Amino acid sequence: MGIDGINGIFVKDGAIILAAPIRDLFDLSIKFSTFPDNCKVAKLKPLYKKGSKLDPKNYRPISLLPLISKIFEKIIHTQTQIFLDENNIL
């Protein structure tokens, strides 16, 4: 979970009810070219790689973003990829 504390199961289980409000939020965000500041805040967490757990070099930071921002990112990525593919840009 990110800083918002929303678990993916919550969104998945409530998708029928949450889909329309989330879609409206994303549509407004795209229409006005804005993104809520609260969705830009990440929780940093060290992820152990290998070696001694006492050595800080054996960890890499990961950013846990709010779930809504991850969904939005996926939608924008998909739409952009479709546009680029259809117009043979890349």
N, C-alpha and C positions, 0 to 999 in steps of 0.2 A: 504494500500500500504506500502511496505517496503521502505528501503532507496533508492532503484532503481527508485521508482516513477512509476513503471509499474502497471497498473490496470489489473486485471484478465479479464475484458471484452475485453481489447485490444488483449490479447493473444487468447482468445476464438474466437473472431470475425476474427482474422487473422490466425487461425490455419492452414488453407490450405497452406498459404504462409510460415508461420513460422515453421511448423513441421519439414521439412527437415534440415534447418540450426540448429535448437535446437537439433535434433537427432544427427547430426554430432558433435556438441559441446559436448554432453553427451558421445558419442562413444569415442571421443578423451580423454575426462576426465577419462573414465574407462581404456582405453588402456594405458595411461601414469600414471595412479594412482595419478592424481592431481585434485585439485579443485580450481578454481579461488579465490584468496583472497577477491576480491570484493563481492563474493557471500556468504562470511562468516560473513559479517557485518550486525548486526541487529539494528533496531530502537526500543528502549525500550519505552514502554508506560504503565502508570499506569492504571489498570482496577479496578473500584470501585466494592467492594463486597457488604457490608451492614454496617449499623450503621452510625455514624457521618462522614460526608464528610470532616470534618476538621482533623480527626485522620488518620495519615499516615498508621497505622496498618490495616485500612479498605480497603486498596488497595493492589493488587498483580501485580507484573510486568509481562508484556507479551512482547515477542520478535517478532517484525514484520520483518521477513526475506524477502530477495528479492524473487520475484515470481519464477524466474528460479531455485533457490536453492530448493524451495518447490516442484517443479515439479521433479527435479532430485532426491530428497529424496524419493518421492513416487515411482519412477521407481526402485530405488535401493531396497526399502523395498519390493516391489512386486516381483522382481526377487529373492531376498534372501528368501522370504517366500515360493515361488514355489520350490526353490532348497531344502529347509529344509523339506518341505512336501513330495516331490518326493523321497527323500532319507531317510525318516522316522527318521530324526535327533532329532527333538523335539517332 
